Amino acid sequence: MGKHRLCRAIFIRSLFTFHSVIAIWLVTKVRDDQWYWYLTLPIFFLIFESIATFTIRQTLEWKWFCPSVFLYLTSIVPAIWLLELDKVDRRMKAIGEIPLNLTTGSQLKDFNDLIGEDGCCQKVTSLGTNSANCC
């Protein structure tokens, strides 16, 4: 049973490492900045945690806390977050001239005309009839 547990632990940790390195490589490629390789620092701690788990704890995992998952998440979450920010930037550039913010120019005026200056509905048009002051 010990060899099976050891094989599973090695497989999971190598999967964590592979996935994190691929994601961080993609971030460095997309952002064109080599400083993002520092996101692999938790992976090195994962290697030390693996050695400690395999030698000191004889492949027994922690009961209520899993350091390998924590270290994996500390490396992969920032990488995915940076990739998502890059995706948002590319979408915003693709949209171009379309303003997405309600606080720009005529959209704000149209919005204020709809709800009124004090925030309640001043005029509602329904089936061609206007009803004033519906708050």
C-alpha positions in Angstrom: 0.0 0.0 0.0 2.9 2.4 0.7 4.2 2.1 -2.9 0.8 2.9 -4.3 0.5 6.0 -2.1 4.0 7.1 -3.1 3.2 6.8 -6.8 0.0 8.7 -6.4 1.7 11.5 -4.5 4.5 11.8 -7.0 2.0 11.8 -9.9 -0.1 14.5 -8.4 2.8 16.7 -7.5 4.4 16.3 -10.9 1.0 17.2 -12.5 0.8 20.3 -10.3 4.4 21.2 -11.4 3.7 20.6 -15.1 0.5 22.6 -15.1 2.0 25.6 -13.2 5.1 25.7 -15.4 3.0 25.6 -18.6 0.7 28.4 -17.3 3.7 30.6 -16.2 5.5 30.0 -19.5 2.3 31.2 -21.3 2.2 34.3 -19.1 5.9 35.1 -19.9 5.2 34.6 -23.6 2.0 36.7 -23.6 3.3 39.5 -21.4 6.8 39.3 -23.0 8.5 39.8 -19.6 10.9 37.2 -18.1 10.2 38.5 -14.5 7.0 36.3 -14.4 9.2 33.3 -14.0 9.4 34.2 -10.4 5.9 32.8 -10.1 7.5 29.4 -10.1 8.9 30.0 -6.7 6.1 28.1 -5.0 6.9 25.1 -7.2 10.4 25.0 -5.6 8.7 24.9 -2.2 6.5 22.2 -3.5 9.6 20.1 -4.3 10.9 20.6 -0.7 7.4 19.8 0.7 7.4 16.6 -1.4 10.8 15.6 0.0 9.6 16.3 3.6 6.4 14.4 3.1 8.1 11.4 1.5 10.9 11.1 4.0 9.7 12.5 7.3 6.0 11.6 7.2 6.5 8.4 5.2 4.0 9.5 2.4 1.3 10.3 4.9 -0.5 13.5 3.9 -1.6 16.1 6.4 -5.1 15.6 7.8 -6.7 19.1 7.5 -4.3 21.1 5.4 -2.6 20.1 2.2 0.6 22.1 1.6 1.0 20.7 -2.0 -2.4 22.1 -3.1 -1.7 25.4 -1.3 1.6 25.8 -3.1 0.1 24.8 -6.4 -2.6 27.4 -6.0 -0.1 30.1 -5.0 1.6 29.6 -8.3 -1.3 29.0 -10.7 -3.9 31.6 -9.5 -1.7 34.6 -10.3 -0.8 33.1 -13.6 -4.4 32.5 -14.6 -5.3 36.0 -13.3 -2.7 37.6 -15.5 -3.8 35.6 -18.5 -7.4 36.7 -17.9 -6.3 40.3 -17.6 -4.5 40.0 -20.9 -7.6 38.6 -22.5 -9.7 41.5 -21.2 -7.1 44.0 -22.6 -7.2 42.3 -26.0 -11.0 42.4 -26.0 -11.0 46.1 -25.0 -8.6 46.8 -27.9 -10.8 44.8 -30.3 -13.9 46.8 -29.3 -12.0 50.0 -29.9 -14.2 53.0 -30.1 -17.2 51.6 -28.3 -17.5 53.2 -24.9 -18.4 50.6 -22.2 -18.6 53.1 -19.3 -21.9 54.7 -18.5 -20.1 57.8 -17.2 -18.9 58.9 -20.7 -20.6 61.7 -22.5 -24.1 61.3 -24.0 -24.7 57.9 -22.4 -24.6 59.5 -18.9 -27.1 62.2 -20.1 -29.4 59.5 -21.6 -29.1 57.5 -18.3 -29.9 60.6 -16.2 -32.9 61.4 -18.4 -34.2 57.9 -17.9 -33.9 57.8 -14.1 -33.8 61.5 -13.2 -31.3 63.5 -11.3 -32.5 62.3 -7.8 -32.3 58.7 -8.8 -36.0 57.8 -9.2 -38.0 57.4 -12.3 -39.2 60.8 -13.6 -40.9 59.7 -16.7 -41.8 56.2 -17.9 -43.0 55.6 -21.4 -45.3 52.6 -21.7 -47.4 52.0 -24.8 -47.2 55.6 -25.8 -48.4 57.1 -22.5 -46.2 59.1 -20.1 -46.7 58.9 -16.4 -44.9 61.5 -14.3 -43.1 61.0 -11.1 -43.5 57.2 -10.5 -41.5 57.0 -7.3 
